[in-house]
Structure formats: structure tokens, C-alpha cells
Amino acid sequence: MYNKRMEAIKNEKRRLYKTIYQNLKRLRMQENISLAELGSRSHVPLWMLEELEQGRLPKEMMVTDACRLAKVFHCPVHELFQ
């Protein structure tokens, strides 16, 4: 039972991460801005944005970083995760 629950949690995390990556890239393309420009506008470090677009969620990423990104895209932060 425990192993099944842990596997379900891992799968949900993977799904959530993939959603974040896809949404960030889609929004960035819609706004027609580079990663460097997104970093400049959001004050999120470029290396962190590069990690996100490569499908990795940096362990250093904070909720405030997600809020800053949402502000650049003029959307509620929860939209990045849907």
C-alpha cells in the first residue's frame, strides 16, 4: 500500500512539473520574449529558467519566483500549474 501511494505521488509530481514547463514555454512564446528577457522582467535567475525549460524544477525555486513569472504573463499564479 505504501509503495503504491509513493508511486502515485511521484507520478503526480512529474505531471505537475511537466505542466509548469509547458505553460511557461507556451506563455513565453505567446509574449515573444527570450529566456533572458523573461529573467530580466521577472527577476528570476536565467539559470533557473533554463532548468525549467529543460524539464527540471530547481530545488532553489520558491513560490515568490512563480508569482514573479505569473506577474510578467499577467495571469494568476495558479494558471502556471493547470
QUIFENLIN-V11422 format. One line per field, one symbol per residue. phi: phi as a letter, one per 40 degrees, with the letter a starting at -180 (. if undefined). burial: I if it has 16 or more other ideal C-beta (glycine too) atoms within 10 Angstrom, else O. Layout:
phi = ???
burial = ???
This chain:
phi = .ccccccccccccdccdccdcccccccccccfbcccccccccgcddccccddccgbcccccbdccccccccccfbcdcccbb
burial = OOOOOOOOOOOOOOOOOOOIIOIIOOIIOOOOIOIOOIIOOIOIOOOIIOIIOOOOOOOOIOOOIIOIIIOIIOOOOOOIOO
